[in-house]
């Protein structure tokens, strides 16, 4: 590519050598002397590596540390202790080991639960509940010769047969197991994945990529009609940071790395991606790319489409990857956007170059109490308009405010609870806030201390214009801390006849209030019509702000005692809620994705021509539907 | 979609009516009482509407106000007056009517030009140079019955047969005309476009959408091998703002609106998009979407992909449009990104909903002189790292600094030029800056006055860390003002045997210096090897900053006297420059796009699978290649 320099001259030679060095440097993997992390060679025969030696959260046999029929770690759950108090077991979380004195009453008041009426889960998976695997012998034979670890153990297969939709967990708790993968395979690196995909194409085996397993769109469900052997391609062992580029503030990772490991490892070098989805303990980089994930602090760090510099994906047609690491390009339609959102239907994302940032110098939480939800939304809208949103700003409705109170741990100090009471008195009696209307926004600021304090002032000043009252850092911090334990609460509910789900949307600003009110009303009405005996919980929060709208997150839960087919009732209400969202101008999803759960609305969302485009890409990339999770289309 | 509410009750009726009103409101076009602009009905038989009555810049017969063989307005050009001084004619620009005393010498020193040696353009297009149109009679007959205005006038056809690549303008100046459209059609609205596309599909006519005509990627060139009738679909008369939504800060426009009209019309309501590509006087919204345009102030307003809320495009398969106006979604791969960058190969963009912002309260220009380019780049990199870039920050190299001086208008005041001289003395003699090394960054800040001043201080403080010296607002302002007149300069050059082009790339931070140095060296070497008799101008500037890299813009020009085939030499050097860019880690394009000029590198840019995806979409959307400009693939 360099031109032939005619003539001699030491000057020209020097320049030519310099340029050759530069070009060669460009072709080399940019391992810098300052890079602290160097990847070990990928060994296909890698024996069982344990968590500590690799700094990895997720072992191959996930069921060793995670629940097979519920959320999260096995050692962590909500339960009622011998005294009848709600307790959060384990040692992993700030809340672990604490009592929540108000939770029992809240459950009883909100759902009409009765601790005497239990609906416990099937504790152990019985192997007989699992169909024997349908193995494609030719595929397995060739797989053996690659040395890539695999299993057709019932427990391994069941673990990867589902995400965390209500109906999936409900079924598992009943010990019911539907179509599951026939085989689980654990590639260690990109080349392993290439080999697996080649074999799958050769032997017509259905591949379902499995990252964190946190899908709430039925994305991981095995299509019951699938007659071919289904192989779950588990990316968790393919999780190294391959390089960190401090000059360009980028890092290159294998796509199986999960959020908590990625941040922890980058933090060791003083960096972060800042991508913190609520699922980050378990969800993977590849999964974020495949589902267009959004993180709590997107106001600073961006959503996944803002973070990604380059993606590598293995498809039946070969590997897709741009040639350039440039920050922004005009080279036809952006193929990254053919990959992002493909939800496992086109291939396996194996490696990603992402932006990184220096860790923030300073973090400060905050909270604001508003007299009502309308004022809170108006405040969020103004904050968005002035483009001064903190790293995170979330506005919960009154129901969630009360729910948050129910999760307050028992405090050791009489003084602290006295202060709490004082605060409540101040807000309700002194300032005249109605405890049945008020709502709370939680805030997180990050950055240089001076700028944070300035920023904080600006936001609180705006809040005051909308009747907002600063309510302290600890309320804010607790709000965010609860983020990671909320998911465990559903399992507690399900022990007492309460089922529920979260769902989300994005919507223009002028529709936010309508959507919040109308969807909640719709849920309540639908439950009533379908014979749900106790009023459901229907709650929402505005969880992200944008220039032209917001992300709204709903919780929906009800006591199903007396219903013969509670999951069916749940599904109908959930369906009606989504119809209501769409009718009110909300999107099909802000970040959870479509999966199989929301396929029926895809055509309406993207138009016939859009569907045709997506299908044309699928038909080209994967004509035999090797990546047969049947999401999206 | 709303559930059947069983039972009566005035409360329920009231709620139901409320919800119905809301849903109906969602379906209505959101014309608010506060919206100041309401679109008139689209009349297919609309007679010639002139510029002033519609607020439109671009008349149907563009040649009435624009050059047929050069850049921009007919009444504006650089020339040498009777005194041999360079003058900028007309009244449209700040620089209009001014003398540039230093320009003549700069041209002579830089290119070895001689005002005695002229290479003037062919002043008038001779109709005989234009082949008679190949009309598809059946198509024309049906077109007539639609009432949509059209022409097969030679001047109209030639005008739309090209963009502004050097080889295109050079040929026109020689009076040479290649393949041109056979017909020009001017739809007035989306429905007109639907009709035209239907007819084109029915009669197998090639459609080439034509927006601003400012393509520099050979995107508008008619493929010479095209045997079907070529119809240029000129969007300029389809240019209304249909509504402004002040609640959501969005606006909905017809895609033929050009940048200067869009901003001017929005300004009347106190808003702006803030999208200001250098071509904004003439380039259109539809063109920006089709080519993934970038604007000068993207640091505040974003690039086109950040600005677009919803796009509507007419394709042979039908109309593609999302159903929702939500700010950010996860509904599979983002179909907007199948449209953006499609460069006229899939359909015609007819309407776009974009974000708008309140006009900034305050604007302040600035400039910084650096001792050398390396320090300047390091400063830009630090500004990007601290995420405190102004609305615009551009760093030009020493060659462009000198070029900028050559364009200084004669000042009326002795005092002002004395001040200038004083400034030069201070910078060079007092501070020790070498006038052959120093370079200048121009800055633009926008926003609340207080914030701007704070921001400004932060940036100048960083600049000082890299040896940068504040050099005043007027130098900054002049730098930006020159943006719109630079394009006229090429025509002057071409009057004196100088041909040239700009080209651009995006590149990671650690490659910026290498790419700047290597590409300039390569250009100089290639010119020498190919017998160019005078050293070429090879100059660059870093024109946008991002987290992980920058946009670099090159100027390349040379005196071609003595060359028998100057355009061929030019093309070879341009090609080599792009090879050098790619070898040094730069992208194929940051914002100019691919067109036909850079097709050969597409496969390398997006990989085989990426090409396959793009082709599969093309084959589905446009199986008969109705949109046959043959860009990209």
Interface residues (C-beta under 8 A of the other chain):
Chain A: X1 X2 X3 X5 X6 X15 X19 X22 X23 X26 X30 X245 X247 X248 X249 X250 X291 X292 X293 X294 X303 X305 X309 X315 X317 X318 X319 X320 X321 X322 X323 X324 X325 X326 X327 X328 X329 X330 X331 X332 X333 X334 X335 X336 X337 X338 X339 X340 X341 X342 X343 X355 X357 X358 X385 X505 X506 X507 X508 X509 X510 X511 X514 X518 X521 X522 X525 X526 X529 X544 X546 X547 X548 X549 X550 X551 X576 X579 X580 X582 X583 X584 X585 X586 X587 X588 X589 X590 X591 X592 X593 X594 X602 X604 X605 X606 X607 X608 X609 X610 X612 X613 X614 X615 X616 X617 X619 X620 X621 X632 X633
Chain B: X1 X2 X3 X5 X6 X15 X19 X22 X23 X26 X30 X245 X247 X248 X249 X250 X291 X292 X293 X294 X303 X305 X309 X315 X317 X318 X319 X320 X321 X322 X323 X324 X325 X326 X327 X328 X329 X330 X331 X332 X333 X334 X335 X336 X337 X338 X339 X340 X341 X342 X343 X355 X357 X358 X385 X505 X506 X507 X508 X509 X510 X511 X514 X518 X521 X522 X525 X526 X529 X544 X546 X547 X548 X549 X550 X551 X576 X579 X580 X582 X583 X584 X585 X586 X587 X588 X589 X590 X591 X592 X593 X594 X602 X604 X605 X606 X607 X608 X609 X610 X612 X613 X614 X615 X616 X617 X619 X620 X621 X632 X633
